[in-house]
Amino acid sequence: MTQLQPVLVAGQWRPSENAGTFAPLNPATRQPTGELYPVSSREEVEEAIEAAARASEALLDIAPQTRARFLELFAGRIEARRAQITTLAYAESALPVKPRLDEVELPRTTGQLRQAALAARQGSWTLPTIDTKAGIRSFFAPLEGGVVVFGPNNFPLAFNSAAGGDFAAAIAAGNPVIAKANSSHPGTTRLLAEEALAAVKEAGLPEATVQLIYRTDHQVGQGLVSHPLVGATGYTGSRQAGLVLKEAADRAGKPIYLELSSINPVLILPGALRERAAEIAGEFTTSCLLGAGQFCTNPGVVLLLKGAETEAFVGMIVEKFRAAAVGTLLGEGVEHSLGQSVTALQQAGAEVLVGGAAGGGTGCSFQNTLLRVDGGRFLAAPEALQQEAFGNASLLVVADDDDQAEAICRTFEGNLTGALYTDRAGSDEALYQRLAPILRRKVGRLLDDKMPTGVAVSPAMNHGGPYPATGHPGFTAVGIPASLRRFAMLQSFDNVRPDRLPPELRDKNPTGQLWRLIDGAWTQGDVPAKP
């Protein structure tokens, strides 16, 4: 009989008081991975919430440098166990160990943890603001209660609920984390949580700083994000499930930061096709089919202008899609939902040019799929034709003219990214200047002459965007230090005695490196002595 895996609650790995079980599948074989996981009961979740609340209070007395040390220790422990972690992540996701997991995603994960550690140690992310004349001082400080993190299925390491970007940001900001594993890779999450707990103990943090549950039923999940003792939630996943959680959190007045869905429109203007159609066709095919298209920045819609160059370009990418190997999807759920999305796009008026059916690859798979619709039909049903087809599929929209292209851009929903390809000679410049300002306010990140797949872990990165890309246009899940402030509250101190102020707001700069806004000027200096 398969042994039920333990949960991590209140600093202890222990048998779950479960309300059911589930067995993850290997998507490459469609066979169980051989492990069994619990569905946590309401009582078990309540215990985790209460333990996180106690840890939240205890963390107030722990210096940011200690949190930074934990994050650095954790990064080192992940690297020391990389072979076991990446091997299990492969078995649960079918993502290749090399280069994807071992050489790309694991280094990104540890890099994020170390960047978060640096932000915690320096402290400038808290934006300390001092008005000496009014006697008021403010900064961003940790929330009350734990932060719940729901990880997605497509990044078992870099967005993992027990090690990824949301986790790193919440811890760096001074909050304990309740990690809710994604059901597609619970074992990978368990291994990461094991190393997190070891690092918690070594750094001297409260043992409930990191907790792990694997799955709940819908009602318990809604109760989790809306609980009075929960500080906030970070969620990456489907729009449907995310909005259910948001409704529950909103009713309780609890912050919830959602990354939901995105079609990432790519606008390829006529001059660019005349200049380098074959090059762009290669870039688009690579971007769309990379990782079987299972990236939140996958180019899901391509806008083109009617013409001979466009027809030749379409022919190129149809042949490339037909010739390319079909990748393995993350699971049966992804395969099923991709089929539903392709069918919905067809029902809304899109024509399948290549692919369009399940199969063609190893295990869970779907044929490389390209669809097409003319601009008039798109404008007749823009909402239906913007349904995200998560996977190796994309929709080509061919506009009659510049005016119709502008009208189509105005119908785009909020997205994580938007890209424009133009020629280098300048013939596309007038149309670019017409379309880019429209697109700019509909996306979190605007790209020129570059496909959107790939998210650099940079302080300048915005991995967010207007709804439905996320639940808030000021959101970013990537980009430290901005990502930390999702999990913090602005605290103001009015006429508070100097010895009672937090170190960040006292006259003397506590580290000499902390940037503070003092009487309207950013400085790393101390508050000037009064004359």
LOMAR-385831 format. One record per residue (C-alpha): residue in three letters; x, y, z negated; residue number from 1. Coordinates in pm, whole numbers. Layout:
N
> ALA|X|Y|Z|NUM;
...
//
This chain:
531
> MET|0|0|0|1;
> THR|134|344|96|2;
> GLN|227|555|-206|3;
> LEU|48|886|-248|4;
> GLN|292|1176|-248|5;
> PRO|300|1403|-556|6;
> VAL|207|1770|-579|7;
> LEU|425|2039|-737|8;
> VAL|223|2217|-1005|9;
> ALA|347|2424|-1301|10;
> GLY|708|2327|-1245|11;
> GLN|650|1950|-1227|12;
> TRP|621|1694|-949|13;
> ARG|327|1482|-1057|14;
> PRO|52|1256|-926|15;
> SER|-234|1457|-777|16;
> GLU|-578|1478|-931|17;
> ASN|-697|1442|-576|18;
> ALA|-1035|1471|-413|19;
> GLY|-927|1261|-118|20;
> THR|-624|1173|97|21;
> PHE|-492|1217|450|22;
> ALA|-219|1054|659|23;
> PRO|-32|1272|914|24;
> LEU|40|1138|1263|25;
> ASN|355|1142|1470|26;
> PRO|234|1329|1782|27;
> ALA|485|1155|2008|28;
> THR|351|810|1918|29;
> ARG|2|892|1789|30;
> GLN|88|662|1497|31;
> PRO|88|747|1124|32;
> THR|420|869|986|33;
> GLY|386|619|702|34;
> GLU|318|874|428|35;
> LEU|-4|953|243|36;
> TYR|-93|1293|98|37;
> PRO|-356|1419|-146|38;
> VAL|-639|1664|-95|39;
> SER|-623|1874|-413|40;
> SER|-930|1910|-630|41;
> ARG|-1072|2240|-752|42;
> GLU|-930|2167|-1098|43;
> GLU|-581|2105|-963|44;
> VAL|-588|2427|-761|45;
> GLU|-712|2617|-1067|46;
> GLU|-418|2486|-1269|47;
> ALA|-174|2602|-1000|48;
> ILE|-334|2947|-993|49;
> GLU|-310|2984|-1369|50;
> ALA|53|2868|-1372|51;
> ALA|136|3122|-1100|52;
> ALA|-29|3397|-1304|53;
> ARG|191|3313|-1602|54;
> ALA|497|3307|-1379|55;
> SER|397|3645|-1235|56;
> GLU|415|3800|-1582|57;
> ALA|744|3631|-1663|58;
> LEU|900|3754|-1336|59;
> LEU|847|4115|-1450|60;
> ASP|1135|4066|-1695|61;
> ILE|1369|3916|-1437|62;
> ALA|1605|4138|-1239|63;
> PRO|1578|4155|-860|64;
> GLN|1934|4023|-843|65;
> THR|1812|3695|-993|66;
> ARG|1542|3661|-729|67;
> ALA|1807|3730|-467|68;
> ARG|2028|3460|-613|69;
> PHE|1741|3211|-595|70;
> LEU|1683|3289|-226|71;
> GLU|2052|3245|-149|72;
> LEU|2077|2921|-348|73;
> PHE|1768|2791|-171|74;
> ALA|1915|2873|172|75;
> GLY|2230|2680|83|76;
> ARG|2034|2380|-41|77;
> ILE|1832|2368|284|78;
> GLU|2155|2366|485|79;
> ALA|2298|2088|268|80;
> ARG|1993|1872|339|81;
> ARG|1946|1975|701|82;
> ALA|1972|1625|852|83;
> GLN|1688|1481|643|84;
> ILE|1473|1793|680|85;
> THR|1508|1818|1059|86;
> THR|1462|1443|1109|87;
> LEU|1132|1444|920|88;
> ALA|1022|1766|1092|89;
> TYR|1080|1593|1426|90;
> ALA|875|1291|1320|91;
> GLU|585|1514|1215|92;
> SER|593|1768|1501|93;
> ALA|775|1600|1796|94;
> LEU|983|1919|1823|95;
> PRO|1337|1813|1920|96;
> VAL|1599|1807|1647|97;
> LYS|1850|1964|1885|98;
> PRO|1847|2237|1980|99;
> ARG|1508|2349|1843|100;
> LEU|1501|2242|1479|101;
> ASP|1866|2209|1384|102;
> GLU|2025|2485|1590|103;
> VAL|1746|2743|1618|104;
> GLU|1472|2711|1361|105;
> LEU|1668|2599|1055|106;
> PRO|1929|2877|1091|107;
> ARG|1646|3126|1138|108;
> THR|1485|2998|817|109;
> THR|1799|3031|608|110;
> GLY|1878|3364|771|111;
> GLN|1538|3501|670|112;
> LEU|1593|3384|312|113;
> ARG|1929|3560|299|114;
> GLN|1790|3879|454|115;
> ALA|1514|3877|194|116;
> ALA|1775|3828|-78|117;
> LEU|1967|4132|46|118;
> ALA|1647|4339|47|119;
> ALA|1566|4230|-309|120;
> ARG|1917|4311|-428|121;
> GLN|1934|4655|-264|122;
> GLY|1578|4751|-359|123;
> SER|1524|5024|-99|124;
> TRP|1220|4834|32|125;
> THR|1032|4961|-278|126;
> LEU|1047|5320|-139|127;
> PRO|1113|5493|-474|128;
> THR|971|5846|-455|129;
> ILE|1043|6112|-715|130;
> ASP|882|6457|-746|131;
> THR|1070|6629|-1027|132;
> LYS|854|6941|-1025|133;
> ALA|524|6751|-1069|134;
> GLY|679|6489|-1298|135;
> ILE|541|6204|-1081|136;
> ARG|738|5903|-962|137;
> SER|622|5601|-759|138;
> PHE|745|5282|-596|139;
> PHE|624|4946|-467|140;
> ALA|618|4673|-730|141;
> PRO|508|4307|-747|142;
> LEU|142|4213|-746|143;
> GLU|-39|4060|-1039|144;
> GLY|-75|3685|-987|145;
> GLY|62|3443|-732|146;
> VAL|80|3481|-356|147;
> VAL|-82|3198|-158|148;
> VAL|94|3109|168|149;
> PHE|-72|2906|446|150;
> GLY|186|2795|702|151;
> PRO|110|2723|1072|152;
> ASN|162|2398|1261|153;
> ASN|404|2528|1526|154;
> PHE|701|2632|1308|155;
> PRO|761|2360|1047|156;
> LEU|1065|2546|909|157;
> ALA|1074|2917|992|158;
> PHE|707|2978|903|159;
> ASN|680|2698|648|160;
> SER|468|2787|347|161;
> ALA|747|2678|110|162;
> ALA|1045|2834|290|163;
> GLY|940|3058|581|164;
> GLY|904|3430|633|165;
> ASP|593|3487|420|166;
> PHE|746|3280|139|167;
> ALA|1073|3474|150|168;
> ALA|894|3810|155|169;
> ALA|666|3724|-137|170;
> ILE|952|3598|-354|171;
> ALA|1180|3890|-268|172;
> ALA|900|4128|-367|173;
> GLY|881|3961|-707|174;
> ASN|586|3724|-673|175;
> PRO|548|3350|-736|176;
> VAL|421|3145|-439|177;
> ILE|155|2877|-415|178;
> ALA|246|2702|-90|179;
> LYS|-43|2536|96|180;
> ALA|129|2297|336|181;
> ASN|13|2262|693|182;
> SER|-141|1918|737|183;
> SER|74|1862|1047|184;
> HIS|400|1860|853|185;
> PRO|338|1795|482|186;
> GLY|651|1584|441|187;
> THR|879|1857|573|188;
> THR|714|2100|334|189;
> ARG|764|1855|47|190;
> LEU|1138|1832|116|191;
> LEU|1168|2210|127|192;
> ALA|972|2247|-196|193;
> GLU|1203|1995|-364|194;
> GLU|1501|2216|-284|195;
> ALA|1309|2528|-382|196;
> LEU|1235|2389|-727|197;
> ALA|1599|2290|-775|198;
> ALA|1705|2644|-681|199;
> VAL|1441|2790|-914|200;
> LYS|1592|2597|-1204|201;
> GLU|1950|2684|-1110|202;
> ALA|1869|3055|-1078|203;
> GLY|1672|3064|-1403|204;
> LEU|1336|3170|-1262|205;
> PRO|1004|3057|-1415|206;
> GLU|946|2699|-1299|207;
> ALA|604|2785|-1152|208;
> THR|765|3041|-920|209;
> VAL|717|2782|-644|210;
> GLN|424|2537|-632|211;
> LEU|295|2309|-356|212;
> ILE|-39|2161|-262|213;
> TYR|-104|1994|73|214;
> ARG|-471|2032|157|215;
> THR|-803|2141|7|216;
> ASP|-1159|2124|129|217;
> HIS|-1307|2443|274|218;
> GLN|-1485|2558|-40|219;
> VAL|-1179|2509|-260|220;
> GLY|-967|2696|-6|221;
> GLN|-1207|2988|-7|222;
> GLY|-1205|2985|-387|223;
> LEU|-825|2989|-383|224;
> VAL|-785|3306|-174|225;
> SER|-1062|3488|-365|226;
> HIS|-959|3389|-718|227;
> PRO|-926|3676|-971|228;
> LEU|-574|3559|-1067|229;
> VAL|-440|3550|-708|230;
> GLY|-249|3856|-593|231;
> ALA|-265|3811|-214|232;
> THR|-262|3556|67|233;
> GLY|-47|3519|377|234;
> TYR|-207|3306|650|235;
> THR|-91|3197|995|236;
> GLY|-325|2977|1195|237;
> SER|-647|2961|1394|238;
> ARG|-879|3260|1418|239;
> GLN|-1183|3060|1312|240;
> ALA|-1033|2927|988|241;
> GLY|-857|3254|913|242;
> LEU|-1175|3459|935|243;
> VAL|-1353|3223|696|244;
> LEU|-1077|3278|442|245;
> LYS|-1079|3652|508|246;
> GLU|-1450|3675|440|247;
> ALA|-1401|3505|103|248;
> ALA|-1100|3719|12|249;
> ASP|-1270|4042|123|250;
> ARG|-1575|3972|-92|251;
> ALA|-1343|3948|-392|252;
> GLY|-1135|4250|-292|253;
> LYS|-823|4037|-250|254;
> PRO|-559|4127|12|255;
> ILE|-515|3866|285|256;
> TYR|-270|3904|571|257;
> LEU|-368|3706|878|258;
> GLU|-185|3611|1195|259;
> LEU|-462|3471|1412|260;
> SER|-446|3452|1792|261;
> SER|-286|3629|2085|262;
> ILE|-282|3596|2463|263;
> ASN|18|3832|2506|264;
> PRO|-66|3991|2843|265;
> VAL|213|4025|3098|266;
> LEU|165|4289|3369|267;
> ILE|374|4227|3681|268;
> LEU|360|4530|3909|269;
> PRO|392|4510|4290|270;
> GLY|741|4657|4320|271;
> ALA|881|4401|4080|272;
> LEU|741|4117|4293|273;
> ARG|886|4267|4611|274;
> GLU|1222|4300|4441|275;
> ARG|1264|3972|4248|276;
> ALA|957|3746|4264|277;
> ALA|1155|3420|4242|278;
> GLU|1343|3540|3935|279;
> ILE|1024|3645|3757|280;
> ALA|853|3319|3851|281;
> GLY|1133|3130|3682|282;
> GLU|1119|3347|3371|283;
> PHE|742|3312|3343|284;
> THR|743|2934|3389|285;
> THR|1016|2889|3130|286;
> SER|839|3117|2884|287;
> CYS|496|2963|2928|288;
> LEU|608|2599|2911|289;
> LEU|881|2631|2646|290;
> GLY|792|2408|2353|291;
> ALA|481|2300|2544|292;
> GLY|360|2659|2514|293;
> GLN|307|2631|2140|294;
> PHE|431|2976|2047|295;
> CYS|213|3257|1917|296;
> THR|388|3482|2171|297;
> ASN|321|3255|2469|298;
> PRO|224|3455|2782|299;
> GLY|-141|3354|2808|300;
> VAL|-260|3613|3062|301;
> VAL|-75|3756|3362|302;
> LEU|-216|4063|3541|303;
> LEU|-124|4104|3907|304;
> LEU|-231|4332|4193|305;
> LYS|-388|4185|4507|306;
> GLY|-147|4149|4798|307;
> ALA|73|3918|5001|308;
> GLU|355|3933|4743|309;
> THR|112|3819|4472|310;
> GLU|-9|3524|4680|311;
> ALA|348|3414|4743|312;
> PHE|427|3451|4372|313;
> VAL|125|3244|4272|314;
> GLY|236|2973|4511|315;
> MET|581|2968|4350|316;
> ILE|457|2926|3995|317;
> VAL|198|2664|4091|318;
> GLU|480|2453|4233|319;
> LYS|697|2514|3927|320;
> PHE|415|2413|3692|321;
> ARG|348|2101|3899|322;
> ALA|714|2000|3899|323;
> ALA|793|2073|3533|324;
> ALA|795|1799|3271|325;
> VAL|492|1794|3040|326;
> GLY|586|1845|2676|327;
> THR|445|1677|2367|328;
> LEU|192|1880|2172|329;
> LEU|194|1917|1794|330;
> GLY|-98|1683|1742|331;
> GLU|-432|1555|1855|332;
> GLY|-604|1870|1728|333;
> VAL|-392|2090|1956|334;
> GLU|-459|1861|2250|335;
> HIS|-834|1871|2187|336;
> SER|-854|2247|2133|337;
> LEU|-645|2318|2444|338;
> GLY|-889|2110|2650|339;
> GLN|-1182|2300|2501|340;
> SER|-1019|2634|2581|341;
> VAL|-943|2541|2941|342;
> THR|-1304|2426|2988|343;
> ALA|-1433|2751|2836|344;
> LEU|-1216|2956|3073|345;
> GLN|-1353|2759|3368|346;
> GLN|-1709|2813|3252|347;
> ALA|-1638|3187|3235|348;
> GLY|-1530|3191|3600|349;
> ALA|-1164|3088|3611|350;
> GLU|-1040|2839|3869|351;
> VAL|-783|2571|3783|352;
> LEU|-487|2592|4022|353;
> VAL|-285|2309|3868|354;
> GLY|-334|2078|3570|355;
> GLY|-647|2116|3361|356;
> ALA|-668|1776|3190|357;
> ALA|-523|1593|2891|358;
> GLY|-223|1365|2940|359;
> GLY|80|1376|3162|360;
> GLY|337|1358|2883|361;
> THR|445|1148|2588|362;
> GLY|192|1105|2309|363;
> CYS|-32|1406|2250|364;
> SER|-8|1607|2571|365;
> PHE|-190|1818|2827|366;
> GLN|-101|1880|3190|367;
> ASN|84|2205|3263|368;
> THR|-212|2425|3347|369;
> LEU|-248|2741|3549|370;
> LEU|-584|2912|3604|371;
> ARG|-686|3211|3815|372;
> VAL|-966|3465|3815|373;
> ASP|-1021|3783|4016|374;
> GLY|-1039|4119|3846|375;
> GLY|-1410|4167|3900|376;
> ARG|-1500|3840|3730|377;
> PHE|-1264|3919|3445|378;
> LEU|-1436|4252|3385|379;
> ALA|-1773|4078|3388|380;
> ALA|-1672|3847|3100|381;
> PRO|-1358|3988|2934|382;
> GLU|-1422|3837|2592|383;
> ALA|-1474|3483|2723|384;
> LEU|-1171|3506|2952|385;
> GLN|-945|3618|2667|386;
> GLN|-992|3298|2471|387;
> GLU|-652|3179|2354|388;
> ALA|-548|2851|2519|389;
> PHE|-279|2749|2269|390;
> GLY|-34|2534|2460|391;
> ASN|113|2497|2807|392;
> ALA|-152|2697|2994|393;
> SER|-192|3049|3130|394;
> LEU|-451|3255|3319|395;
> LEU|-366|3471|3621|396;
> VAL|-587|3777|3668|397;
> VAL|-565|3940|4012|398;
> ALA|-691|4298|4025|399;
> ASP|-816|4460|4346|400;
> ASP|-633|4788|4291|401;
> ASP|-474|5022|4036|402;
> ASP|-809|5144|3904|403;
> GLN|-928|4793|3837|404;
> ALA|-596|4706|3672|405;
> GLU|-644|4999|3437|406;
> ALA|-1000|4891|3360|407;
> ILE|-878|4540|3279|408;
> CYS|-609|4675|3045|409;
> ARG|-871|4872|2858|410;
> THR|-1064|4551|2784|411;
> PHE|-768|4371|2630|412;
> GLU|-813|4274|2268|413;
> GLY|-538|4327|2011|414;
> ASN|-228|4116|2074|415;
> LEU|110|4047|1923|416;
> THR|291|4145|2242|417;
> GLY|242|4299|2583|418;
> ALA|497|4307|2866|419;
> LEU|537|4502|3190|420;
> TYR|761|4406|3480|421;
> THR|857|4686|3718|422;
> ASP|1109|4734|3997|423;
> ARG|1444|4899|3944|424;
> ALA|1402|5139|4236|425;
> GLY|1115|5328|4070|426;
> SER|824|5250|4302|427;
> ASP|623|5113|4007|428;
> GLU|689|5409|3779|429;
> ALA|361|5595|3835|430;
> LEU|153|5284|3766|431;
> TYR|372|5197|3467|432;
> GLN|310|5541|3317|433;
> ARG|-62|5488|3370|434;
> LEU|-86|5141|3216|435;
> ALA|180|5137|2944|436;
> PRO|11|5393|2713|437;
> ILE|-309|5185|2723|438;
> LEU|-125|4861|2653|439;
> ARG|94|5022|2386|440;
> ARG|-194|5065|2142|441;
> LYS|-326|4713|2198|442;
> VAL|-8|4526|2105|443;
> GLY|235|4512|1817|444;
> ARG|542|4485|2039|445;
> LEU|580|4627|2391|446;
> LEU|837|4467|2623|447;
> ASP|985|4587|2951|448;
> ASP|1108|4331|3207|449;
> LYS|1115|4054|2950|450;
> MET|886|3764|2863|451;
> PRO|746|3773|2509|452;
> THR|841|3424|2386|453;
> GLY|1085|3449|2098|454;
> VAL|1078|3672|1792|455;
> ALA|1408|3820|1673|456;
> VAL|1452|3832|1296|457;
> SER|1535|4201|1294|458;
> PRO|1443|4484|1057|459;
> ALA|1293|4661|1361|460;
> MET|1073|4367|1463|461;
> ASN|696|4393|1447|462;
> HIS|537|4051|1461|463;
> GLY|187|4181|1426|464;
> GLY|-69|4385|1615|465;
> PRO|-433|4495|1616|466;
> TYR|-716|4247|1555|467;
> PRO|-751|3965|1655|468;
> ALA|-373|3923|1668|469;
> THR|-377|3994|1296|470;
> GLY|-622|4115|1034|471;
> HIS|-454|4457|1002|472;
> PRO|-266|4678|1253|473;
> GLY|1|4762|993|474;
> PHE|86|4394|944|475;
> THR|416|4230|1030|476;
> ALA|510|3873|940|477;
> VAL|867|3922|1066|478;
> GLY|1091|4218|995|479;
> ILE|1247|4270|655|480;
> PRO|1199|4496|461|481;
> ALA|856|4591|606|482;
> SER|719|4238|559|483;
> LEU|784|4256|183|484;
> ARG|544|4544|128|485;
> ARG|244|4326|217|486;
> PHE|297|4156|-116|487;
> ALA|340|4464|-333|488;
> MET|133|4739|-491|489;
> LEU|211|5110|-504|490;
> GLN|260|5212|-866|491;
> SER|272|5574|-975|492;
> PHE|407|5708|-1306|493;
> ASP|284|6051|-1416|494;
> ASN|464|6227|-1703|495;
> VAL|600|5893|-1825|496;
> ARG|896|5923|-2062|497;
> PRO|1233|5855|-1895|498;
> ASP|1318|5550|-2108|499;
> ARG|984|5390|-2015|500;
> LEU|1031|5420|-1640|501;
> PRO|1138|5126|-1424|502;
> PRO|1512|5140|-1346|503;
> GLU|1440|5233|-983|504;
> LEU|1266|5554|-1094|505;
> ARG|1501|5679|-1362|506;
> ASP|1729|5975|-1304|507;
> LYS|2035|5757|-1254|508;
> ASN|2041|5540|-943|509;
> PRO|2061|5188|-1093|510;
> THR|2286|5044|-821|511;
> GLY|2423|5344|-634|512;
> GLN|2296|5178|-313|513;
> LEU|1923|5230|-361|514;
> TRP|1774|5484|-119|515;
> ARG|1522|5710|-292|516;
> LEU|1310|6005|-176|517;
> ILE|1388|6276|-431|518;
> ASP|1206|6605|-387|519;
> GLY|1162|6539|-16|520;
> ALA|1516|6423|66|521;
> TRP|1639|6066|104|522;
> THR|1950|6004|-103|523;
> GLN|2149|5736|-280|524;
> GLY|2246|5983|-547|525;
> ASP|2109|6045|-895|526;
> VAL|1831|6290|-972|527;
> PRO|2007|6629|-998|528;
> ALA|2036|6765|-1348|529;
> LYS|1809|7058|-1422|530;
> PRO|1992|7393|-1434|531;
//
